[in-house]
Amino acid sequence: MNISLLLTYMLAILLLILTPGPVVALVLGTAARQGYRRAFATVVGTNSASLVLMALAALALTGLVSLNPLNLQIIGLVGSLFIGLIAWRGLRSSGISSLDNAGTQGGLLQGFMIGVSNPKDILFFAALFPQFIAVTPHFSSSLVTLALVWMIFDFAVLTFYIISIKRWMPRSLQQRLERLSMMMLLAIAVTGTAYNLCQLVALMA
């Protein structure tokens, strides 16, 4: 096993997961509003989405799937618009504390959809992930190793975020954090939409 390459991969994914983005924002907002159970269901959803993106990257490396730059930008645009929709709904409902709004934020399905449409993860698995596939001499063992490391780091970091919010943050600050998380999602969506639109125009010019 190429230990130096594996350590580089660990550092790369740690920085990727720690960096604020759609997944972190959704998990933070869900933990603040819905509590442990739904927040961890969201983490399972986002982690499953990452494994799907990883599988697509592996298929691209074997030549079974072609990652066309135009298709990547279209996927990125659709993902940004979806993230914006989730953020808008979250902001509209952030002032509602009754049970009528329970279940409208986070959860397994929404976590998966945000994860699989996350422009940051799409770019990572399309551009950087292939650089680490030589971590072992065999393709299959490399893929399993990279997937396991990703899952462990992803669950560990997001679990830390969830526990930190629920145990050490006052309820009043949790409500503010929920709104801030949705505003962060909206900003990411607007930025992602603008970027992908510019890239699409450039590709079609």
C-alpha positions as CSV (number, residue, x, y, z in Angstrom):
1,M,0.0,0.0,0.0
2,N,1.2,3.5,-0.9
3,I,1.0,5.1,2.6
4,S,2.1,8.6,1.5
5,L,-0.7,8.6,-1.1
6,L,-3.2,7.3,1.4
7,L,-2.2,10.0,3.9
8,T,-2.6,12.7,1.2
9,Y,-6.0,11.3,0.4
10,M,-7.0,11.5,4.1
11,L,-5.9,15.1,4.4
12,A,-7.7,16.0,1.2
13,I,-11.0,14.5,2.2
14,L,-10.7,15.9,5.8
15,L,-10.3,19.4,4.4
16,L,-13.1,18.8,1.9
17,I,-15.6,17.6,4.6
18,L,-14.6,20.2,7.1
19,T,-15.0,23.1,4.6
20,P,-18.5,24.6,4.8
21,G,-20.7,23.5,1.9
22,P,-24.2,22.2,1.2
23,V,-23.7,18.9,3.2
24,V,-22.4,20.6,6.3
25,A,-25.0,23.4,6.1
26,L,-27.9,20.8,5.8
27,V,-26.6,18.7,8.6
28,L,-26.1,21.7,10.9
29,G,-29.6,23.0,10.1
30,T,-31.2,19.6,10.6
31,A,-29.4,19.0,13.9
32,A,-30.5,22.4,15.2
33,R,-34.1,21.9,14.2
34,Q,-34.9,18.2,14.2
35,G,-32.4,16.7,16.6
36,Y,-30.1,13.7,16.6
37,R,-32.2,11.1,14.8
38,R,-33.0,13.1,11.7
39,A,-29.5,14.6,11.6
40,F,-27.9,11.2,11.6
41,A,-30.4,10.0,8.9
42,T,-29.3,13.0,6.9
43,V,-25.6,11.9,7.3
44,V,-26.5,8.4,6.1
45,G,-28.1,10.0,3.0
46,T,-25.2,12.2,2.2
47,N,-22.7,9.4,2.7
48,S,-24.7,7.2,0.4
49,A,-24.6,9.9,-2.2
50,S,-20.8,10.1,-1.9
51,L,-20.5,6.4,-2.5
52,V,-22.7,6.8,-5.7
53,L,-20.4,9.6,-6.9
54,M,-17.4,7.4,-6.1
55,A,-18.8,4.5,-8.0
56,L,-19.4,6.8,-11.1
57,A,-15.8,8.0,-10.9
58,A,-14.6,4.3,-10.7
59,L,-16.8,3.5,-13.8
60,A,-15.3,6.5,-15.6
61,L,-11.8,5.2,-14.8
62,T,-12.6,1.8,-16.3
63,G,-14.0,3.4,-19.4
64,L,-17.6,2.3,-18.8
65,V,-18.9,5.9,-18.2
66,S,-17.8,9.0,-20.0
67,L,-17.6,12.2,-18.0
68,N,-18.3,14.9,-20.6
69,P,-17.4,18.4,-19.5
70,L,-20.8,19.7,-20.8
71,N,-22.7,17.0,-18.9
72,L,-20.8,17.9,-15.7
73,Q,-21.7,21.5,-15.9
74,I,-25.4,20.6,-16.6
75,I,-25.4,18.3,-13.5
76,G,-23.7,21.1,-11.5
77,L,-26.3,23.6,-12.6
78,V,-29.2,21.3,-11.7
79,G,-27.6,20.5,-8.4
80,S,-27.2,24.2,-7.6
81,L,-30.8,24.9,-8.4
82,F,-32.0,21.9,-6.2
83,I,-29.8,23.2,-3.3
84,G,-31.4,26.6,-3.8
85,L,-34.9,25.1,-3.6
86,I,-34.0,23.3,-0.3
87,A,-32.5,26.5,1.1
88,W,-35.6,28.6,0.1
89,R,-38.0,26.2,1.7
90,G,-35.8,26.1,4.8
91,L,-35.8,29.8,5.1
92,R,-39.5,30.1,4.7
93,S,-40.1,27.5,7.4
94,S,-37.4,28.6,9.8
95,G,-39.7,30.8,11.8
96,I,-42.2,28.0,12.3
97,S,-41.6,26.0,15.5
98,S,-44.7,23.8,15.5
99,L,-44.8,20.2,14.6
100,D,-46.7,21.1,11.4
101,N,-43.3,21.7,9.8
102,A,-41.6,18.6,11.2
103,G,-39.9,16.4,8.6
104,T,-39.6,19.1,5.9
105,Q,-35.8,19.5,6.5
106,G,-33.1,16.9,6.4
107,G,-33.6,13.1,6.5
108,L,-32.3,10.2,4.4
109,L,-33.8,11.2,1.1
110,Q,-33.0,14.9,1.3
111,G,-29.5,14.2,2.5
112,F,-28.9,11.9,-0.5
113,M,-30.3,14.4,-2.9
114,I,-28.1,17.2,-1.5
115,G,-25.1,15.0,-1.5
116,V,-25.4,13.7,-5.0
117,S,-26.1,17.2,-6.4
118,N,-23.3,18.8,-4.3
119,P,-21.0,20.6,-6.8
120,K,-18.0,20.4,-4.5
121,D,-18.2,16.6,-4.2
122,I,-18.9,16.2,-7.9
123,L,-15.8,18.1,-8.8
124,F,-13.7,16.2,-6.2
125,F,-14.8,12.7,-7.5
126,A,-14.5,13.8,-11.1
127,A,-11.1,15.5,-11.0
128,L,-9.2,14.6,-7.8
129,F,-10.4,11.1,-6.8
130,P,-8.8,9.3,-9.8
131,Q,-5.4,10.6,-8.6
132,F,-5.6,8.3,-5.5
133,I,-6.7,5.1,-7.2
134,A,-3.1,3.8,-7.1
135,V,-3.1,3.6,-3.4
136,T,-2.8,-0.2,-3.7
137,P,-1.6,-2.3,-6.7
138,H,-5.1,-3.5,-7.4
139,F,-8.0,-1.4,-8.6
140,S,-10.7,-3.2,-6.5
141,S,-8.8,-3.1,-3.3
142,S,-7.9,0.6,-3.8
143,L,-11.6,1.4,-4.4
144,V,-12.6,-0.4,-1.2
145,T,-9.9,1.2,0.8
146,L,-10.7,4.7,-0.4
147,A,-14.4,4.1,0.1
148,L,-13.9,2.9,3.7
149,V,-11.6,5.8,4.6
150,W,-14.2,8.3,3.1
151,M,-17.1,6.8,5.1
152,I,-15.1,6.8,8.4
153,F,-14.0,10.4,8.0
154,D,-17.4,11.6,6.8
155,F,-19.3,10.1,9.7
156,A,-16.7,11.2,12.2
157,V,-16.6,14.8,11.2
158,L,-20.4,15.2,10.7
159,T,-21.0,13.4,14.0
160,F,-18.7,15.9,15.7
161,Y,-20.8,18.7,14.2
162,I,-24.1,17.2,15.4
163,I,-23.0,16.4,18.9
164,S,-21.4,19.9,19.3
165,I,-24.6,21.6,18.3
166,K,-27.0,19.5,20.5
167,R,-24.8,19.3,23.6
168,W,-23.0,22.6,23.8
169,M,-25.1,25.1,21.9
170,P,-28.0,26.9,23.6
171,R,-31.4,26.4,22.0
172,S,-31.6,30.1,21.1
173,L,-28.4,29.8,19.2
174,Q,-29.5,26.6,17.5
175,Q,-32.4,28.5,15.9
176,R,-30.1,31.1,14.6
177,L,-27.7,28.5,13.3
178,E,-30.6,26.8,11.5
179,R,-31.4,30.1,9.6
180,L,-27.7,30.8,9.0
181,S,-27.3,27.3,7.6
182,M,-30.1,27.8,5.1
183,M,-28.7,31.2,4.1
184,M,-25.3,29.5,3.5
185,L,-27.1,26.9,1.3
186,L,-28.8,29.7,-0.6
187,A,-25.5,31.5,-1.1
188,I,-23.8,28.3,-2.4
189,A,-26.7,27.7,-4.7
190,V,-26.6,31.2,-6.2
191,T,-22.8,31.0,-6.6
192,G,-22.9,27.5,-8.1
193,T,-25.7,28.5,-10.5
194,A,-23.8,31.6,-11.7
195,Y,-20.6,29.6,-12.1
196,N,-22.1,26.7,-14.1
197,L,-24.1,29.1,-16.3
198,C,-20.9,30.9,-17.2
199,Q,-19.1,27.6,-17.9
200,L,-22.0,26.4,-20.1
201,V,-21.9,29.6,-22.1
202,A,-18.2,29.2,-22.6
203,L,-18.5,25.6,-23.6
204,M,-21.2,26.3,-26.2
205,A,-19.5,29.5,-27.5
